């Protein structure tokens, strides 16, 4: 009798599991085709001295090679780059915690790295810009920048870092305020991508 009851309990339990709707980890997300190659905007003549021309050209080459525009250009993360806002930051963010594990992931919005004084890096020192690139350190030096691939740039030479700084100072300043970082567990009010493949639905 006990064996029959146990068997019946097992059948009911298995039946209940079989009819349960499987969880869809991508509910609330849609696939996107992100931009993977993006030309760096040209330097503006007259913003650097003639003897720095080669340094600025090398910086432009480095920024293109490292793919900085893919994150720091509005729309590029979702395959629709706004070239009027090249390197001026993104209103589409990047999830830096797993959205599959938490309903609302932490999200960071790539910064405006044009030399605009109010919304970009116009008032940053050369050292602050270099620290952000090579060590992922924010302007105030208090923590690492989430999702910045600084580990791949950590061994960059001083000359290459200086070239990037010189180039970023020579491009057109673009006024573009990006959304604030969203802490894990809080709901993002602007879209974001996850692994560069999925975008949050509105």
Secondary structure, DSSP 4 states (H G I P E B T S, - for coil): -HHHHHHHHHHHHHHHHHHSPPP-TTTTEEE-------PPPPPPTTSS-GGGHHHHHHHHHHHHHHTHHHHHBTTGGGT---GGGTTSB-SSEEE-S-TTTSSS--EE-PPP-SS-TTTSSTTS-HHHHHHHHHH-B-TTSSSBPTT--GGGTTT--HHHHHHHHHHHHHSPP---PPPPPB-TTSPPSS-EEETTTEEE--
